[in-house]
């Protein structure tokens, strides 16, 4: 059975001295690389997806990147698709971060049942 889900991903870069221009470059590069991996599919269940929204903000610790991702794929009806999608996305992001290309870590991955409303109402989300 084909299913779909929206997930929120929070990634943290602990580097308070990074310039705004470099933060934007890092976030853009991460979006490009993650988007490519999502189109290829997750490692275990081959769920595919796309980044629907991204925003980032600086604070005293560094940079917080918030992504809204839509994943779709086949799954048996009796299984929890939210659990499967969350585990699959965590594995995909972990694999990407292990390359060392992006010095960030995962703070949160969870289902977002209000993703469409959030994307419509928050102008801070953007996809270039």
SEBAMI-492197 format. One record per residue: x, y, z of N, C-alpha, C in turn. Coordinates in steps of 0.001 Angstrom, whole numbers. Example, Ala and Ser with C-alpha at 12.3 -4.5 7.8 and 13.67 -1.06 7.14 Angstrom:
% residues 2
PT,nc1,nc2,nc3,cac1,cac2,cac3,cc1,cc2,cc3
PT,13190,-5690,7800,12300,-4500,7800,13200,-3300,7800
PT,12850,-2250,7080,13670,-1060,7140,12900,30,7870
This chain:
% residues 128
PT,nc1,nc2,nc3,cac1,cac2,cac3,cc1,cc2,cc3
PT,841,-1168,0,0,0,0,895,1242,0
PT,628,2184,-907,1396,3422,-999,965,4381,105
PT,1949,4890,848,1673,5816,1942,2588,7024,1828
PT,2200,8101,2516,3016,9303,2551,2936,9954,3916
PT,3963,10745,4241,4034,11393,5546,4924,12636,5452
PT,4599,13625,6257,5461,14793,6424,6230,14630,7729
PT,7525,14901,7677,8370,14829,8862,9111,16155,9037
PT,9285,16547,10285,10113,17701,10612,11466,17187,11064
PT,12514,17806,10551,13880,17458,10911,14562,18723,11430
PT,15127,18633,12631,15927,19728,13180,17379,19292,13215
PT,18229,20074,12568,19661,19808,12542,20380,20973,13205
PT,21429,20684,13946,22159,21706,14681,23617,21752,14245
PT,24086,22937,13924,25500,23189,13669,26019,24012,14839
PT,26910,23455,15625,27475,24160,16779,28695,24962,16342
PT,28442,26166,15866,29513,27048,15426,29012,28488,15479
PT,29030,29107,16673,28465,30438,16822,29202,31527,16053
PT,30447,31264,15653,31216,32292,14965,31111,32222,13439
PT,30271,31360,12920,30083,31236,11474,29312,32444,10949
PT,29798,33069,9887,29137,34255,9328,27793,33886,8720
PT,26929,34874,8585,25606,34644,7987,25724,34095,6572
PT,26672,34618,5807,26860,34139,4429,27285,32674,4426
PT,28180,32303,5330,28618,30906,5398,27521,29997,5923
PT,26688,30494,6826,25543,29720,7301,24600,29426,6149
PT,24315,30437,5337,23427,30253,4186,24009,29261,3193
PT,25325,29333,2960,25985,28388,2048,25884,26960,2584
PT,26144,26807,3879,26075,25485,4494,24666,24913,4387
PT,23657,25721,4720,22270,25257,4661,21885,24899,3225
PT,22309,25701,2271,21993,25435,864,22662,24140,389
PT,23917,23946,751,24623,22719,371,23998,21486,983
PT,23604,21602,2239,22946,20492,2920,21616,20160,2249
PT,20852,21197,1904,19563,20999,1228,19759,20286,-113
PT,20763,20690,-866,21034,20076,-2169,21409,18609,-2018
PT,22324,18324,-1103,22794,16952,-911,21683,16057,-360
PT,20956,16556,647,19871,15767,1226,18755,15548,211
PT,18434,16586,-554,17408,16453,-1597,17750,15370,-2603
PT,19015,15315,-2983,19474,14293,-3923,19328,12892,-3324
PT,19720,12737,-2064,19605,11439,-1402,18143,11021,-1239
PT,17263,11985,-952,15836,11669,-806,15243,11169,-2121
PT,15661,11753,-3227,15157,11308,-4534,15630,9893,-4858
PT,16838,9535,-4385,17380,8191,-4609,16667,7143,-3771
PT,16205,7526,-2595,15501,6590,-1713,16276,6274,-450
PT,15535,5921,581,16160,5601,1858,16830,4235,1796
PT,17788,3981,2680,18593,2760,2582,17835,1443,2722
PT,16893,1346,3639,16238,65,3895,14975,-162,3102
PT,14008,722,3251,12682,527,2650,12501,1261,1321
PT,13537,1933,855,13495,2658,-413,12348,3673,-477
PT,12107,4357,642,11139,5453,623,11784,6628,-102
PT,11015,7318,-905,11547,8480,-1608,10877,9735,-1069
PT,11524,10863,-1298,10957,12078,-753,11541,13336,-1341
PT,11071,14440,-772,11586,15744,-1174,11457,16719,-15
PT,12307,17717,-50,12266,18771,952,11200,19764,527
PT,10208,19951,1368,9106,20861,1068,9340,22255,1631
PT,10151,22361,2668,10439,23655,3264,11689,23594,4107
PT,12372,24736,4183,13580,24824,4983,13683,26228,5539
PT,14059,26326,6800,14406,27619,7366,15508,27412,8372
PT,16255,28455,8625,17335,28337,9592,17460,29630,10364
PT,17991,29493,11569,18191,30664,12405,19457,30496,13225
PT,20112,31606,13462,21309,31622,14295,20910,31883,15734
PT,21682,31313,16625,21536,31630,18043,22925,31595,18659
PT,23013,31665,19969,24312,31738,20645,25135,30458,20503
PT,24484,29362,20170,25177,28078,20030,25660,27854,18601
PT,24940,28373,17632,25300,28166,16237,24106,28340,15322
PT,23845,27339,14512,22795,27403,13501,21829,26243,13696
PT,20533,26555,13707,19489,25536,13772,18790,25508,12415
PT,18792,24345,11778,18170,24169,10456,16923,23317,10646
PT,15787,23838,10174,14509,23128,10288,14032,22800,8873
PT,13801,21506,8637,13342,21028,7339,11991,20350,7489
PT,11139,20544,6501,9920,19745,6396,10097,18873,5164
PT,10013,17577,5376,10281,16596,4325,9051,15728,4127
PT,8716,15479,2876,7625,14570,2514,8249,13277,2029
PT,7893,12160,2689,8349,10835,2280,7163,10011,1809
PT,7365,9199,782,6337,8286,297,6978,6931,30
PT,6145,5901,92,6646,4575,-214,5623,3504,62
PT,5981,2312,-317,5130,1148,-111,5356,576,1280
PT,4260,129,1892,4360,-461,3212,3157,-1351,3470
PT,3377,-2376,4276,2275,-3257,4667,1301,-2491,5554
PT,-3,-2684,5356,-1006,-1912,6105,-902,-2028,7626
PT,-469,-3157,8150,-460,-3349,9600,692,-2618,10296
PT,1690,-2179,9551,2840,-1516,10143,2578,-25,10353
PT,3309,579,11296,3237,2017,11524,4144,2720,10518
PT,3532,3468,9596,4328,4164,8594,5128,5293,9232
PT,4610,5943,10258,5342,7023,10932,6645,6493,11520
PT,6592,5337,12167,7803,4740,12748,8800,4354,11667
PT,8302,3707,10621,9168,3304,9513,9823,4525,8875
PT,9033,5534,8554,9554,6726,7881,10574,7457,8750
PT,10303,7554,10036,11225,8231,10945,12562,7487,11017
PT,12516,6171,11156,13745,5372,11203,14523,5451,9888
PT,13805,5370,8790,14449,5432,7476,15108,6792,7235
PT,14402,7866,7583,14956,9206,7384,16158,9425,8305
PT,16074,8960,9537,17213,9084,10459,18434,8364,9884
PT,18235,7183,9334,19332,6427,8752,19931,7170,7558
PT,19086,7713,6703,19558,8450,5538,20353,9680,5965
PT,19831,10444,6918,20518,11660,7375,21815,11293,8096
PT,21781,10267,8947,23008,9813,9610,24084,9452,8596
PT,23707,8714,7555,24670,8336,6519,25251,9564,5828
PT,24426,10548,5562,24887,11781,4924,25851,12526,5846
PT,25520,12622,7114,26341,13376,8055,27660,12672,8353
PT,27697,11357,8229,28927,10609,8472,29985,10870,7411
PT,29587,11420,6280,30567,11741,5238,31501,12859,5684
PT,31079,13619,6698,31903,14729,7170,31736,16002,6368
PT,30919,15967,5333,30713,17145,4497,29978,18248,5248
PT,29177,17859,6232,28391,18822,6988,28578,18570,8483
PT,29169,19533,9189,29430,19351,10624,28189,19643,11476
PT,27158,18856,11269,25901,19062,11991,25471,17752,12642
PT,24537,17847,13580,23974,16639,14171,22457,16775,14227
PT,21785,15642,14335,20321,15596,14367,19853,15915,15778
PT,18966,16888,15892,18325,17163,17179,16974,16475,17275
PT,16268,16360,16144,14910,15831,16184,14466,15389,14792
PT,13756,14282,14750,12989,13879,13565,11658,13381,14094
PT,10561,14001,13626,9242,13585,14085,8191,13870,13018
PT,7081,13161,13122,5963,13382,12206,5421,14795,12399
PT,5055,15432,11303,4488,16773,11354,3106,16727,10719
PT,2072,16663,11547,703,16578,11041,158,17940,10606
PT,883,19011,10887,460,20359,10484,1361,20956,9415
PT,2078,20125,8690,3083,20608,7741,2503,21541,6681
PT,1382,21185,6091,826,22024,5024,453,23402,5539
PT,-173,23469,6703,-539,24755,7289,709,25561,7635
PT,1712,24875,8164,2963,25534,8533,3653,26125,7309
PT,3703,25364,6234,4342,25839,5006,3585,27010,4400
PT,2247,26977,4476,1430,28058,3918,1516,29338,4742
PT,1630,29208,6056,1513,30375,6913,2860,31004,7309
PT,3951,30302,7153,5251,30802,7611,6116,31180,6415
PT,6284,32479,6217,7057,32955,5073,8544,32661,5213
PT,8984,32272,6405,10394,31968,6605,10806,30682,5885
PT,9837,29792,5605,10154,28581,4848,10344,28951,3397
PT,11416,28414,2829,11667,28698,1422,12384,27521,779
PT,12118,27360,-460,12847,26415,-1304,13217,27171,-2566
PT,14504,27272,-2811,14999,28018,-3991,15008,27139,-5215
